[in-house]
Amino acid sequence: MTTDLRSWAARTARARLCELPRRWAHTQGVARRAALAAGVVDDPDLLIAAAWLHDIGYAPDLVRTGFHPIDGTIHLAAQGISDRLCGLVAHHSCASVEARNRGLTIDWPDERTSLRDALWWADLTTTPTGEVTDGSSRIEEVRRRYGADHVVTRSVVEAAPELLAAVGRTERLLAERDQV
């Protein structure tokens, strides 16, 4: 993977999300956060590309299932994008829990690596408007925004231990890097 992938991902995200201002602001913030974690993963360009692309499934013309991680990944796979990048987008922020709660299956593997954790960290530490937050506050924001009975809320509450563990692992890697 090269920085060409990073540039392509940024252009693709802009084209798909620029007419959704809040989603576009969030995506830009996630990409900025991912750039901060690029030095602690095996493929920095892949991390940043996944950050740019993680929410493209919200683009109205890409909606197939109504669940953005799968919808975005279906589009990426049709473009010939690698299974690894597709898996990162499909599983971002513990999407498998919400997929199960919606009766859907994610057909791409979840790699469970520090790169995956860093993507989850970038998403969970970015507000809907692109500002920096912490993982617990972000989960609480989702709960307030969707309400107690919504599938998104139920899923994020169920996934919270795994989400916060990924955030913690990434923050430890960042702290270790900064101490060297």
N, C-alpha and C positions, 0 to 999 in steps of 0.2 A: 504494500500500500504506500502511496506517496502523497505529497501535499496536493497533487492534482485531485485526489479523492476528496480531500478536505475542501478544496475550492468548489468542486462539483457539488458536494453535499450542501455547502452554504448557498450556492446559487439555486439548487433544487428546493431547499427549504424556503428561501425567499419567494420563489415563484409560486409555491403552493400555499404559503401562510401569510404573505404580506397583506392580504385582504381580511385577515383575522388578527387585528392589531394586538389584542391581549396575548393570543397564542404566539404571535411572532415575537413579542417582547420577551415572553417566557423562554422561547427557543433561543433567542440571542443570549439571554442570561445563562442558560444551561451550557451553551457553547463556550462562553467566557469562563465559567466554572471548570468545564472539562479541560480547557487550556491550562488552568492552574494545576491540574492533576496529571497532565501529560507526561511529566517526568518520572512518574512512579508506575507506569504500565509498560507492557512489552511492545505496544504499537500505538504511539501517540496519535498518529494520523487517523487510525481507525476509531479511537476514542472520540476525537473531535468530530469526525464524520457522523458517528452514531449520535452524538449530542445534537448536531444540526438536524438530523433526520428523525429523531425519536418521536416527534409528534406530527409528522406529515400526514398521518392517517386522519387527522381532523379536517383536511382539505375536503370540501363538499364533493368534488368530483372523484375522490378516491374512496368514499364510503361504500362498503360492501356489506359488512357484518354489523356495523354500528359500533364496533370496538376498535378504537384508533390504532393500538399496537398491531393488531392483525391486519387491518385495512392498509396501513402504511407499508407493512412488510409484504403483503400481496403485490402491491405496486412495485416495490423494490425488486422482488424476485422476478417479476415480469420484465424488469429492465436488465436482468442478468447480474444483479448485485450478488456478491459472495454470500454463502450460507452463514458465515461468521457475522457479517454486518447485519444480515436479516435477523439472525438470532438475537443479537443485541437489541435491535429495535423492537422485535416481537416480545421480548421478555423484560423491557425496561421497567424498572421500579416494581418488580414482583408482579408483573401483569398476569402471570399464570393463575394467581389466586382469583383475580377478577374474571378472567376467562372462564375458569371453572364455575364461578358463581353465576355466570351468564349462560352456562351450558355450551361453551365453546372450547375448542382444543387448539393449542398453539402447535403447529407442525414443524417448528424450527427448534434446534437444541438451545438450552440455556447453559452457557459455558461455565458459569460459576468461578470466575477468575477475578483477579484484582482489576482488570479492565472493566469487566461487567460491574463490579462494585463501584468503581469510579464513575461510571455512567449513572448509576443509581444515586450516588452521592451528589453529582452535579444537578440532577433533576430534583432531588429532595431538599437541596439547600438553595433552591431558586424559587422565588415567589411567582405567582401568575403574571406579575408585571415586570419580571426580570431582575428583581433585587435579591440580595443575599439574605438568607434566613438559616435557621438550624432545622434539622430533620424533625424534631418533635413539634416545633411550631408549624412546620409545613403540614404535617399530618393533622394537626388541630385545625388549620385553615381549611383543609379539604373537608373535614367533618362538619365545620360550620357552613361551608358553601353548599354542600349537597344535602345536609340534613340526615338525621339518624337512620332513617329507613331506606336510604338509597343504596343501590348495589355498590356504588363507588365507595361510599362510607363504610359499609360492612366489609368490603374487601380490603381497604387500607387499614382498618382496625385489625383485621385478621393478619395482614401481612406486616404490621408495624414491627414486631420483633425482628423479622428478617431484614426489613428495610433499615432499621436503626443499626443492626449489626453490620450491614454493608457500609453505612455511613461511618461507623466507628472504625472499621478496618481501614477505610480510605484515609480517615483523619490520622490514624496511627502512622500509615505510610508517609503521609505528608509531613508529619511532625519529625519522623526519623530522617527524612530527606533534608529538612530544614536544619537539623542538628549537625549534619555532616560538614 
